Amino acid sequence: MFTHPGILLRLEELSLLAVSVAFYQHLHFSWLLFALLFLVPDIFMLGYLANPRFGAALYNFGHARFVALALLAFGYFGTHPGAVAVSLIWFSHIAFDRAVGYGFKYPTFFKDTHLQHLN
């Protein structure tokens, strides 16, 4: 297993997904909110309607962990629990996407990702 980076990457992502969901549960946030917002980061793929380069940039912004973590820091240090909830949902979405093989997009085509070429 430790010689198969693809498997290791997916296991890491599943671990990050489990931890973010556990924190969400621990903080007693709404599961209805989780269900309603879980797929919202995929709205960033609408940039592909303009062109692949803009679509990739917008999609990658919406699926960059540092953005979700910045929102988490803002929510935590600014005592904004709603921002913490949204950031954990966002982080969970990113981890789920990467666990199933969706990665950052190259500006060539939607199915060209940093993890694999999707069929």
Beta strands, then each sheet from edge to edge (+ up, - down):
end
